[in-house]
Amino acid sequence: MVKRAYQELRTLIALPDPAARKTLRKSLQDEGLLHCREIGELPALAEKIGQADPDLLLVQLDDDWNSGELIRHIRHGQTAANPFMVIIALLPAAVPALVGRVIEAGADDLLLPAWLGRLVMDRLDNFVHGRKPFLVTHDYVGPERRSFHREGEPVPATIDAPNPVQWLSIGKEDRAAFRKKVSQALELVNLRKIKSHGTQLRRLADQIVVAFAKGGHEATLPLVRSLMDTADDLVRRAADTEFAPAIELATGLRTLCERLAREDRAPRQEEISVLPSLADAVGNALYWHEKDPLPVR
């Protein structure tokens, strides 16, 4: 049996309770996780992640300390250099809403009670060979947890995310080689996100037209904001890639959405009507070089 040594794993413990942090850190160090750092303030956690560059993040999630959005930002490459770090959410209680929030954010696992270090080690042993592949969609990056898919829908493709627990614990790869694998996986995630965004922009534009016809300006606002966020992420990801020609078009679409999202003015019908054409233009700029581009309306 291969002996698993976790001395090289960089661990970041994010808990607001100082006593709980100290107890968990000592427990993990006793188990062999020598490189443990800790933080007790959620607003500073994003910066701390950038400094510590952890392989393993243990972070509390509750109603008072909601780190779910931060986990989502990590997975989407907006906070950390390595969005594939192992993330275990620590819950003070098995509240269904919190459990759902963990799953939606993209954490690998959850634990309660949070202060038992042995449970963390058991999870690490499972992650060596049992970590789930990652699903990449327009709004989610994280472990694939679906055991079925709806009939008629395409089966979503997954990727094998770089696994620091496996590669660093049994010496399969050194850290430099691991970072190279992370960069390669990031390129693949970026490609899939860009393409899914092209499809999502078209879908949202069509939904906004329908919502405006049925419910007027107010009914469109959530969809318009979602379209803005999607266009923003597309622009960020397309920079310095073969998809850069779509940036100007996506920026123009976002600028129009900024006007449509204002609550102090009602949009004109022609502003709403032009959204699908603008979204089509972005999609065509993304897919022009492929054998099977987006279908023409």
GIMO-V276282 format. One record per run of one state. SS is the DSSP state (~ for helix, > for strand, _ for the rest). FROM is the first residue (numbers start at 1). LEN is the number of residues. If there is no record, write none. Layout:
# GIMO-V276282
SS_FROM_LEN, SS_FROM_LEN
This chain:
# GIMO-V276282
__1_9, >_10_5, __15_3, ~_18_13, __31_4, >_35_5, __40_2, ~_42_11, __53_3, >_56_5, __61_7, ~_68_8, __76_10, >_86_5, __91_5, ~_96_10, __106_3, >_109_3, __112_5, ~_117_14, __131_3, >_134_3, __137_4, >_141_3, __144_14, >_158_2, __160_4, ~_164_6, __170_5, ~_175_64, __239_7, ~_246_15, __261_8, ~_269_5, __274_1, ~_275_13, __288_10
